[in-house]
Amino acid sequence: MIKSTSRFLKRVWRRARGLNERCVSLQPVNHAASRGRVLLSYVIDAALVRRPDALPYSHPHFWETWAMIQGFLDEGYAVDVIHWTRRQPLPRLDYDIYVDVRRNFDRYAAALPASCLKIAHMDTAHHTVHNGNQRRRLAELQARRGIALDPFKLIEENQAAEHADLITVLGNTFTIESFAFAQKPITRIRLSNAFTYPFPESKDFHSARSRFLWMGSEGFVHKGLDLVLEAFDGMPNRELIVCGPIDREPAFRKAFADLLYRRPNIKTPGWVDVAGPAFKHIAESCIGLVYPSCSEGGGGCVITAMHAGLIPIVTREASVDVEPSCGMLLPDASVAGIRQAVSDVAEKPEAECAGMARAAWSWARENHTRERFRHEYRAFVRSLADRLEAKRAT
């Protein structure tokens, strides 16, 4: 209740200050050599702080917006930043580049000149895939257990991919393929991660092999928590720790209260700060993360878990590259499939588990850091020069 009230008060505070309707204009260091003007519609908070470490780490889009702004400024562009939920008309029309996520893309793209290079920054899979997969999971839950739950956080229908000249995505081939129908050039910018943890050298892999973690934010059926709970309910010799804001979905909490709170092998501490000691303790006590999501734009919680040295057991739809050397891709998102995968990991020799955990940790540090995101996004901005000139010439 306290967290829900806090979230509500934050929304009221934002509306009262008009943050979501503001436009912040930023200039490159060398004003005289400006290469053009960019409109970036994402998270305006990133343009209102003096230091990026003042931004929340609760979601990567706060820092990633800041890095995107810096990428354009560093390459000599002036940048106007607005929030992705802005309702007002465009601040101006003479933009050379327009970057936006889903909500306003159709409306704003139609108002901008043909010479403007329009880039859809997709932080989820396409809405037909995201929504369709979630509705299928809800229907399967109803058929399997007689529980009917409402959809949660469906993506609004939009034609951003159709109206864009270019598309950027944060996920892997799963996310990319969801936008392939639009036949637009697609660039992958690997999702960032706020933290890099030291490898848990003193981890007791013998004890940890029987203990697993599910970790995620809202949308519990979408992210497969129902399936994971059912799987572990049938494995009394395996333990599950559930970390997520369970109170934010009271209907789910009520429907699964027995499995969440009344099973000796399932513990539900709820939301845990990944920057705090509680998460470190949980990660060191577990061997892997079980995350059978039905659609993601980059699987941030999976990447965080890998940074903490956990072996990922995930679906392809989690949109994270998982090689056999460091994790397991579930052949299907079924209770039986999850049980088999969990048993396979739990029964591996300690040395093999330790090797997989280190491989997952090393892969995350190589591919999903803030430094990697900033490098890749600036390279993407640099690549736009030729396309922009071609646009201006038409």
TORROVO-191262 format. One record per residue (C-alpha): residue in one letter; x negated, y, z negated. Coordinates in steps of 0.02 Angstrom, whole numbers, padded with zeros to 5 digits, always signed. Layout:
# TORROVO-191262
AXYZ;...
END
This chain:
# TORROVO-191262
M+00000+00000+00000;I-00141+00121-00044;K-00229+00092+00123;S-00066+00111+00220;T-00030+00275+00132;S-00206+00335+00169;R-00187+00295+00354;F-00021+00388+00360;L-00095+00541+00273;K-00240+00543+00396;R-00118+00546+00543;V-00021+00689+00462;W-00184+00782+00431;R-00238+00761+00612;R-00071+00825+00677;A-00075+00974+00559;R-00247+01023+00623;G-00200+00989+00803;L-00356+00883+00829;N-00279+00771+00960;E-00231+00921+01067;R-00398+01012+01060;C-00528+01030+01195;V-00712+01045+01144;S-00830+01116+01276;L-01014+01068+01268;Q-01157+01131+01376;P-01317+01041+01428;V-01482+01108+01362;N-01524+01189+01529;H-01364+01285+01570;A-01433+01358+01730;A-01464+01187+01805;S-01293+01112+01768;R-01253+00970+01888;G-01066+00986+01866;R-00924+00978+01740;V-00856+00820+01659;L-00691+00790+01573;L-00708+00649+01446;S-00547+00588+01367;Y-00584+00467+01226;V-00611+00505+01040;I-00626+00692+01006;D-00698+00664+00833;A-00865+00627+00916;A-00874+00806+00981;L-00837+00883+00811;V-00984+00817+00709;R-01161+00883+00698;R-01237+00712+00674;P-01175+00545+00742;D-01204+00460+00574;A-01060+00566+00508;L-00939+00468+00617;P-00840+00319+00548;Y-00908+00146+00588;S-00737+00064+00571;H-00725+00055+00761;P-00865+00068+00891;H-00769+00194+00996;F-00814+00337+00877;W-01001+00321+00905;E-00985+00263+01085;T-00891+00422+01130;W-01035+00521+01056;A-01160+00420+01158;M-01059+00446+01317;I-01055+00634+01286;Q-01243+00635+01259;G-01271+00533+01417;F-01187+00667+01522;L-01269+00812+01429;D-01440+00732+01446;E-01414+00717+01634;G-01369+00902+01649;Y-01178+00901+01649;A-01064+01016+01552;V-00935+00911+01457;D-00758+00949+01401;V-00699+00823+01272;I-00516+00787+01233;H-00429+00650+01134;W-00356+00503+01230;T-00182+00535+01156;R-00175+00719+01209;R-00003+00771+01273;Q-00043+00943+01342;P-00092+00976+01523;L-00274+00971+01577;P-00384+01110+01505;R-00437+01156+01683;L-00442+01076+01855;D-00618+01108+01922;Y-00695+00946+01858;D-00824+00849+01955;I-00806+00691+01850;Y-00660+00627+01748;V-00681+00485+01622;D-00531+00417+01526;V-00457+00263+01447;R-00282+00204+01487;R-00148+00317+01418;N-00163+00478+01517;F-00260+00417+01667;D-00115+00410+01790;R-00052+00584+01745;Y-00219+00674+01739;A-00295+00588+01891;A-00148+00645+01997;A-00178+00827+01945;L-00364+00828+01984;P-00437+00868+02156;A-00486+00729+02276;S-00669+00782+02257;C-00667+00732+02072;L-00749+00564+02035;K-00625+00469+01925;I-00690+00335+01806;A-00580+00219+01703;H-00670+00169+01544;M-00584+00007+01494;D-00608-00047+01314;T-00481-00189+01328;A-00432-00315+01460;H-00298-00261+01584;H-00130-00233+01502;T-00044-00375+01597;V-00176-00497+01532;H-00183-00426+01355;N+00006-00417+01334;G+00047-00576+01428;N-00077-00679+01328;Q-00012-00611+01163;R+00169-00646+01208;R+00122-00824+01255;R+00036-00849+01087;L+00191-00783+00997;A+00302-00902+01096;E+00186-01047+01056;L+00191-01004+00871;Q+00381-01000+00875;A+00388-01170+00960;R+00255-01245+00847;R+00312-01183+00676;G+00481-01099+00700;I+00407-00928+00658;A+00463-00780+00764;L+00352-00627+00748;D+00357-00464+00844;P+00217-00415+00964;F+00081-00310+00885;K-00017-00170+00970;L+00032-00207+01149;I-00056-00099+01278;E+00052+00028+01368;E+00077-00006+01553;N-00034+00102+01663;Q-00115+00112+01833;A-00285+00175+01778;A-00377+00040+01875;E-00279+00079+02033;H-00311+00267+02022;A-00494+00256+01973;D-00642+00266+02090;L-00750+00167+01967;I-00718+00059+01814;T-00828+00028+01663;V-00795-00114+01541;L-00869-00163+01373;G-00835-00350+01384;N-00900-00492+01492;T-00831-00583+01644;F-00663-00616+01560;T-00630-00429+01546;I-00706-00392+01717;E-00597-00522+01802;S-00440-00445+01729;F-00474-00288+01832;A-00538-00374+01990;F-00370-00354+02077;A-00400-00166+02092;Q-00551-00199+02204;K-00651-00057+02126;P-00836-00058+02080;I-00851-00118+01899;T-00999-00084+01785;R-01024-00173+01620;I-01086-00067+01475;R-01118-00188+01333;L-01019-00152+01175;S-01121-00071+01037;N-01132-00125+00855;A-01156-00010+00707;F-01266-00126+00605;T-01414-00240+00628;Y-01441-00354+00479;P-01601-00446+00433;F-01594-00632+00467;P-01543-00726+00309;E-01706-00820+00284;S-01655-00893+00116;K-01487-00959+00176;D-01438-01131+00112;F-01383-01211+00276;H-01341-01375+00191;S-01206-01291+00085;A-01154-01166+00219;R-01114-01301+00348;S-00945-01335+00268;R-00890-01152+00257;F-00824-01042+00397;L-00761-00864+00419;W-00617-00785+00513;M-00640-00596+00524;G-00538-00469+00622;S-00423-00320+00618;E-00235-00313+00649;G-00149-00422+00777;F-00174-00585+00684;V-00080-00698+00805;H-00167-00612+00951;K-00334-00652+00868;G-00289-00830+00825;L-00282-00821+00636;D-00124-00927+00633;L-00213-01065+00729;V-00366-01057+00617;L-00261-01068+00459;E-00168-01219+00526;A-00331-01301+00578;F-00411-01284+00406;D-00251-01337+00319;G-00285-01508+00395;M-00470-01508+00345;P-00477-01508+00155;N-00665-01544+00161;R-00698-01381+00257;E-00681-01208+00182;L-00615-01050+00266;I-00637-00870+00212;V-00515-00745+00288;C-00572-00564+00300;G-00450-00441+00374;P-00319-00309+00327;I-00183-00439+00292;D-00070-00311+00206;R-00049-00215+00369;E+00056-00356+00442;P+00181-00400+00304;A+00283-00515+00417;F+00130-00620+00456;R+00075-00618+00274;K+00246-00680+00219;A+00256-00815+00353;F+00082-00883+00311;A+00075-00846+00124;D+00055-01031+00079;L-00095-01053+00193;L-00172-00885+00150;Y-00158-00895-00038;R-00108-01070-00095;R-00234-01188-00019;P-00389-01235-00119;N-00501-01232+00035;I-00439-01064+00104;K-00489-00900+00021;T-00420-00732+00077;P-00516-00584+00005;G-00436-00471+00137;W-00525-00323+00212;V-00712-00320+00178;D-00831-00177+00220;V-00962-00245+00340;A-01085-00117+00271;G-01067-00180+00093;P-01143-00319-00013;A-00981-00421-00012;F-00994-00452+00175;K-01178-00498+00161;H-01135-00625+00026;I-00992-00700+00128;A-01099-00710+00286;E-01240-00797+00194;S-01118-00924+00121;C-01041-00971+00290;I-01110-01060+00442;G-01000-00983+00576;L-00859-00871+00633;V-00702-00950+00706;Y-00614-00825+00819;P-00492-00894+00949;S-00429-00727+01016;C-00318-00724+01170;S-00387-00561+01244;E-00526-00439+01201;G-00623-00299+01280;G-00786-00351+01200;G-00757-00449+01037;G-00836-00327+00913;C-00809-00435+00760;V-00892-00582+00848;I-01044-00476+00885;T-01050-00413+00705;A-01045-00593+00643;M-01185-00644+00761;H-01289-00497+00698;A-01265-00572+00525;G-01330-00740+00582;L-01164-00831+00601;I-01132-00959+00737;P-00985-00904+00846;I-00844-01027+00883;V-00737-00927+01003;T-00623-00931+01154;R-00678-00868+01324;E-00550-00728+01299;A-00653-00659+01155;S-00759-00585+01296;V-00928-00618+01216;D-01069-00712+01304;V-01094-00871+01202;E-01224-00995+01260;P-01231-01174+01192;S-01395-01132+01107;C-01310-01008+00990;G-01125-01051+00980;M-00973-01143+01048;L-00840-01095+01173;L-00675-01177+01129;P-00608-01279+01276;D-00433-01226+01225;A-00354-01122+01088;S-00268-01266+00999;V-00266-01323+00819;A-00343-01489+00871;G-00477-01401+00974;I-00525-01288+00829;R-00536-01435+00709;Q-00649-01529+00829;A-00764-01379+00856;V-00777-01343+00670;S-00816-01526+00634;D-00947-01529+00772;V-01039-01381+00695;A-01019-01442+00516;E-01094-01611+00559;K-01248-01545+00647;P-01416-01567+00560;E-01468-01421+00450;A-01615-01380+00563;E-01504-01370+00717;C-01381-01257+00626;A-01523-01143+00573;G-01588-01137+00752;M-01417-01093+00821;A-01393-00959+00689;R-01560-00879+00730;A-01523-00888+00917;A-01356-00799+00889;W-01441-00667+00782;S-01579-00638+00910;W-01456-00629+01055;A-01349-00499+00967;R-01500-00390+00926;E-01557-00399+01108;N-01390-00364+01190;H-01273-00271+01074;T-01349-00123+00985;R-01319+00062+00991;E-01485+00084+01079;R-01434-00039+01215;F-01266+00047+01241;R-01344+00220+01251;H-01476+00160+01375;E-01348+00074+01486;Y-01225+00217+01484;R-01357+00347+01528;A-01415+00236+01671;F-01235+00228+01730;V-01220+00419+01723;R-01382+00434+01820;S-01311+00318+01954;L-01163+00433+01984;A-01261+00567+02077;D-01247+00487+02249;R-01063+00442+02227;L-01026+00618+02171;E-01110+00693+02323;A-01012+00575+02436;K-00850+00627+02350;R-00889+00812+02373;A-00926+00783+02557;T-00756+00704+02595;
END
